[in-house]
Amino acid sequence: MALLGFPNPVNEIAARTVAAGVVLLTGFMFILATALDTVWLWLTIPLAYGFLARVLTGPRLSPLGQVATRVIAPRVGREKLVAGPPKRFAQAMGLAMSTAALVLHAAGWDRAALVFVGMVFVAATLESAFALCLGCKIFAVLMRLGVIPEDTCRECNDIGLRYSTAS
């Protein structure tokens, strides 16, 4: 098994579990940074690392991804398979936002960093609580516009393929 690469298909239950972990971390970080001191924004380091690990390797090098796929998701219910490329795109968006927060914190622009932490929190909350993946929606729009080639995600375009891989 290659170290780099993202799974396709992805268990949506595990993806939502990872998102719940991100909600907890960003919520904790936001509360501590606003109530106590912005020094707590150092937690953007493990946040950004987790997104980077998931973009490059799926759950393999992500501690949160490992807990979600091996421990929590199997106990939550039967897996629901969805296309991997949109989920990877969503993780890349999380990486971009968490890295922006980290860079802004390092530059001393903590309020701007908190805006990006808040954006990650909102996106992860929508995914974990409502199965609404903003990154997946943006991925679909970019596919329709031709920015992302159709062959990147055949299951995204052909509903028949989606159901044949999920059963």
Secondary structure as UniProt FT lines:
FT   STRAND          10..11
FT   HELIX           12..35
FT   HELIX           38..43
FT   HELIX           44..57
FT   TURN            58..61
FT   HELIX           63..66
FT   HELIX           67..72
FT   HELIX           73..76
FT   STRAND          81..82
FT   HELIX           84..106
FT   TURN            107..108
FT   HELIX           110..130
FT   HELIX           134..144
FT   TURN            145..146
FT   HELIX           150..152
FT   HELIX           154..157
FT   HELIX           159..166
//
